[in-house]
Amino acid sequence: MAANQHVGPSLPVRLRVPILPRMQTAVTLTLNGEARAFDGPMTVAALLATLGLETRKVAVERNAEIVPRSSYAGTWLESGDALEIVHFIGGG
């Protein structure tokens, strides 16, 4: 029999499934000068939702750089990030 010949039924390919569910890790941020901890990982959009803020009524600065509103959902936060969030309020 040739070395590369297969004999018998093929075995199923084992899928990579974690034994334990993914654990939440705390993300520690400086938010408007105050240290805060949140369940993470999270994006800017998730943080704003957690804080009850509408994305169209705020401006976000992360580590001294403005985060474009179009990037909120794709900007992941890491422990140690410093954020400034400015909430716009209309009035007259």
N, C-alpha and C positions, 0 to 999 in steps of 0.2 A: 504494500500500500504506500502511496506517495505521501510525503510529509505534510503537504498542504491540503490533503483530502479530508473532508469532514465526514465523520461517521456518527450516526445516531441523530436524534431530534435536536434541533437547535434550542439552546437555552434562552429564556427571555432576557432582554436587556434590562438591567436594574436601573430604575429611575433614581435620580438623586433627590431624595426627600429628606428635609431636616428632621431629626428625631424629636427635637424640642421646637415649639413655635418660636418665631423670632421675638426676642426680648426687646422691650422698650428701653431706650437709654435716655437719660436726662440730658438736655441741651441747656447749658448755662450761658445766658446772654446778658449783656449790659443794654438795657432798654431805657432810653432817655435818661441815662446816667444812673440807673438803678439796677443792681444785680437781680436777675430773675431766672428761675429754672422752669423748663417746660418738658413735657414728654416728647421725645424725638424719635427718629429724625423728623425734621419738618422743613417746609419751604416758607418763603416770605408770605405767600398766599395763605398757607395753613396757620401761620402765626397771626395774621390779621383776622382770620376767621375765629381763632381762639379768643382773640381780644374783642371780638364783636365789632370790628371796623370794616367799613365798605372799602374795597380796593380803589374805587373811583374818587374817594374823598380824602385820600391820604397821599403823602409823599414819604418815601422810605430811603434813608441813607444807611448803607452797610459798610462799616470800616472806612468811613470818610469818602465813600463813592455812592452817588445816586443810583438806585436800582430802578431801571425803567419799568413802568407799570406792566408793559407787555412781557417782562421777565419774572414777575412775581411767582408764578407757578413753577418755574424752572430754576429758581435760585434757592439752593439748599443752604440752610444755616448750620453752622458748626459751633461747638462750645468755644467761648472766647470772643465771638463776634460782638461788635458794638453797633447797636442800631439806634437811630434817631427816627422817630415817627412823628410826622406833623399832620394833624387832623384839620381839615378845612371846614370851617363853619360859616354858613351864609347868614346874612342878616342885613339889616338896613337901619 
